[in-house]
């Protein structure tokens, strides 16, 4: 399993509710979480068999931005 961390604009509980169905629907994501208390609003995704770019594109379709911050 790999992990990637994105800087995002997911900054509140309402935003998390909006991205939940999108991220949960992506095959290959095992677990994800957002740290809305961090200044960069870090989205951490643990995954197998999915490219980080696919996550960025999926979030973009609903108006959220994610930029690679760190990757294992």
C-alpha positions as CSV (number, residue, x, y, z in Angstrom):
1,X,0.0,0.0,0.0
2,X,1.3,3.5,-0.8
3,X,0.4,6.8,0.7
4,X,0.2,10.3,-0.9
5,X,-0.4,13.6,0.7
6,X,-2.0,16.5,-1.1
7,X,-2.4,20.2,-0.3
8,X,-6.0,20.9,-0.9
9,X,-8.8,23.4,-0.5
10,X,-11.0,21.0,1.4
11,X,-11.3,23.3,4.5
12,X,-14.5,22.3,6.4
13,X,-16.9,19.6,7.3
14,X,-19.2,20.6,4.4
15,X,-16.3,20.3,2.0
16,X,-15.5,16.8,3.4
17,X,-19.2,15.8,2.9
18,X,-18.9,16.9,-0.8
19,X,-15.7,15.0,-1.5
20,X,-16.7,11.8,0.4
21,X,-18.8,10.2,-2.3
22,X,-16.1,11.0,-5.0
23,X,-13.2,9.6,-3.0
24,X,-15.1,6.6,-1.7
25,X,-16.1,5.7,-5.3
26,X,-12.6,5.6,-6.6
27,X,-11.4,2.1,-6.9
28,X,-8.0,1.5,-5.3
29,X,-8.3,3.9,-2.4
30,X,-8.1,2.1,0.9
31,X,-8.4,5.0,3.2
32,X,-8.4,8.8,3.2
33,X,-8.6,11.7,5.6
34,X,-8.3,15.5,5.6
35,X,-6.5,17.5,8.3
36,X,-8.5,20.8,8.1
37,X,-6.5,22.2,11.0
38,X,-3.3,22.2,9.0
39,X,-2.7,25.4,7.0
40,X,-2.3,23.4,3.8
41,X,-5.6,21.4,4.5
42,X,-3.7,18.1,3.9
43,X,-5.5,15.2,2.2
44,X,-3.8,11.9,3.0
45,X,-4.8,9.0,0.8
46,X,-3.7,5.4,1.2
47,X,-4.1,3.5,-2.0
48,X,-3.3,0.6,-4.3
49,X,-3.7,0.5,-8.0
50,X,-4.6,4.1,-8.6
51,X,-2.5,7.0,-9.8
52,X,-2.4,10.2,-7.7
53,X,-3.4,12.1,-10.9
54,X,-6.7,10.3,-11.0
55,X,-7.5,11.5,-7.5
56,X,-6.6,15.1,-8.5
57,X,-8.9,14.8,-11.6
58,X,-11.8,13.4,-9.6
59,X,-11.7,16.2,-7.1
60,X,-11.4,18.8,-9.9
61,X,-14.7,17.6,-11.4
62,X,-16.5,18.9,-8.3
63,X,-14.4,22.1,-7.9
64,X,-11.8,21.0,-5.4
65,X,-8.1,21.4,-5.9
66,X,-5.3,19.0,-4.7
67,X,-1.6,19.4,-5.3
68,X,1.0,16.8,-4.5
69,X,2.7,17.5,-1.1
70,X,4.4,14.3,-0.3
71,X,4.4,10.7,-1.6
72,X,5.7,7.4,-0.2
